[in-house]
Amino acid sequence: MRTDVKEGMRVFTADGVKLGSVVGCGEDTFVIEGGLLRARDYVARYGDVVAVRDGEAHLGLTRDELSPGPGSRAELEAHRPESRVTDRLGETTDLVIPLAHEEALPRAVAHEVGHLRVHKVVRTEVKHFSIPVRREELVVERVQAGDVEGGASPGAAERGTVPGGLAPFEEATLVIPLHEEQVEFTRTARVWQEVTIARTTREELRQVHTTVRRETARVDEQGEVLHDGPLDGLHS
């Protein structure tokens, strides 16, 4: 967790209260600056951090459980040591005080915001067909013997006789099979529709903001100090 905490991160307490931002990282602890007005610093240990995500550090402690820092900015400036420049009368001294400022460079980081899950399911439906089929039926006719011998019955020759013949007074059982056509189906899979899913990237212009720090110089005049022009420009 030590390498995950960086300066500029927003810090939240265990009860979801925004404590401030990280302004300094040490070996075992880091300093949190809380707000601009009546600013107060807090010191937290890296072991107090329970989660770091999206530029935010979440602590497992409340505000009252944290160790107080050095105090407000006014107290820090009041106890800040001063360095006095001593020169002899008539000597000209040029002082160069570097003032630094932070620069912010935005960059786009890809995060998953959603996903699409596609399921292919099988449904059963009933298809209706009309198809002609053939079926045999048995037609039984009784014909007089005299008509058969005299040839009076039409089509008697075409009917044929029982295979093997039947002797008079001979009992026999004849089995005459009857047939009919049955309908069978052959199923073939064919593609009837295609679903195309394309993932595209759309670029949009988004307005974002962040906070950066800038150093300025404040000049306090004590006694008779001569200078050219106002000193307000140092506060810009």
N, C-alpha and C positions, 0 to 999 in steps of 0.2 A: 504493500500500500504506500510505501515511502515514495516510490518513483511515480505513482499515479497522481499524487497531490502536487499541483503546480501553482505558481503565482497567477493571480487573476481569476482563479476559480471561485465561484459562489459557494458559500458554506451555509448549510441548513442544520438546525438542531434536531433532536430526536422527535420533538413535537411539531415539526414542519415549519418552524419560524426561521426566516432568513436572518442569519447572524451577520453577514458581511462578505468580504472577499479576502482571499489569501494575499498578503502583502510581503511575506517572507517565509522561507523554508530553511530550517536548521537540520541538524543531524537527527534529533529525536522528536522535535516539536516544530510547529509552524505557527505563525502569527496571523490573526484574523482582524481586519479592520472593519468596524461596524458603522457604516453610514458616513455622511458628510457633516451633518450638524451634530454637535456634542459627540464627536467620534470617540469611541472607546475601543481599545485593543483587547483581544483575548488570545490566550495561548492554549493550543490543543496538541495532544500527542497523536502521532500517526496511528497508534493503536486504537484511538477513539473513533476513527473513521470506519464506518460499516459498509459504505458503498460509494463508488465514484462512477458517475455516468453523465454524459452530455454536458461536460464542463461544470458539473456540480459535485460537491463533496458533502455527504450526509453523515452526520455524527450520531453516535449512540448516546449522547449526553444532552441535557437541556442547558439553557443559558445560565441558570444558577449553579449548575454543576461544573462549569468551565472555570479554569483559573484566569483571573484578571491579568491583563497585560500591563504595560508601563503606565497606561492612563490615557487621558485625552491629548489631542495635539497641542493644546495650549500649555498643558503641563510639561510636555516634552520640550517645547520651545523655551519655556521658562528655565528649565534645568539644563539646557544645552550649553556646553562649554564654549566660551568665546576665545578667539585668537586675536590678539592685539598686534597691529603692525606698528613698529616703532622705527621712525626715521628722524634724522636730524633736520633742523629747520633749513628750508631752502632746497632740499632734495626732492626731486619729482619721482614718484613711484607709480607705476602702472600695474593694477591688479587685474588678473583675468580669472573670472569665476565662471566655470562651465555650467550651463543650465541644460539639463537633459529633458527629453520628452519621449513618450512611448509612441510607437507606430503600430497600427493594427493592419494585418494583411489577411483578408478573408479568403477562405478556401472551401470548396464544396466537398463534403464527405457523404458517401452513399450509405443510407440506412434503409432497412426494409420497412415499408409502411403498410404492406398488405400482400396477399397472395391469392391465387385463383386455383381451385381444385376442380378438375373435370372428371366426372364418372361416366363410363359407358355402361348402360343398363340394357337388359334384354327383356322385351315385352312380347307377350303372346296374343295373337289376334286370330279370328276365325275368317277364313276365305271360303266363299261359296262358288261351286262350279256346277254346270249342267252338262252331262256327258251321256250319250246313248250306250246302253249295255244290252246284251242279248241273254235270253233265258229260255231253256227248253221246258216244254210242258208235254204231258202225256195225254193223248186223245184216244179214247177207247170207243170202238164201234162194234156193233153186232151185225153180222151179215149172214143171211140164210145160206145153207149149203147148196141149195139148188141154184141160187143166184151166182154162187162162186163157180159151180161146174158149167153153168150155161154162159158164163162170161157176162152176166147182166150188170154186175157191180163194176162201175168204172174205176180203173186204176188198180184192179186187183192184182195184175201181173207185176206192177211196180212195187207193191207193198212187200213182196218177198215172203219167205216162210221162216219159221224158227230154225236156227242152225241145228243140224243133227236130226231134225224132224221129231215128231211125237207119235208113238205107237198108240193105237186105240186102247182105251182104258188104262193108260199109263199115267200115274201121278207124277207131276213135275212142278218145280218152282222156278219161275223165270225172274231174273233180276235185270231190270231195265234202268240203266243209269241216266239221270237227267243232269244237264250242265247249265251253268249260268256264268256270266262274266262278272268278275269282281274288279273294283277300281283300286288301283295302287298309285301311290304318289312318289315321285322322285323329287327330293328337295335339293336345290342348288343355291348356294349363297352368292348374292350379287351386291355390289355397292350401289346403294340408291341415293346416298347423300354424303357429303364430306363437310366436316366442321374445321375451319381454319382459324387458328388463334395466333395472332401476331402481337409481339410486344414491341412497342415503339417508344422512343424517348422524345419528350417535348421539353424544350428549353423555355423557361420563363424568367423574367427579371423580378427579383425579390429584394425588397428594402430591409436591410438588417442594421443593427446598431450594437455597439459595445462601448465600454468605458476605457479610456486611456489616461495616463497620468502625465502631467507636464510640470516641470519645475519653473518657478518664477522667483525673482529676487525682490525682497522688501527692504527698503532703506529707511531706517529710523534716524532722524536728525536730533542731535543733542548739542546744545550750545550754539555758537556762531559758526555755521558751516556755509561756506560760499560755494555755489555751483552755478553752472550755466543751464538754464531751462528747467522745466519741471521734471520731477522724477517719476511721474505717473507712468511713463512709457515702460518702466521695468515690470509693471504688473500685467502687460498684455501677453 
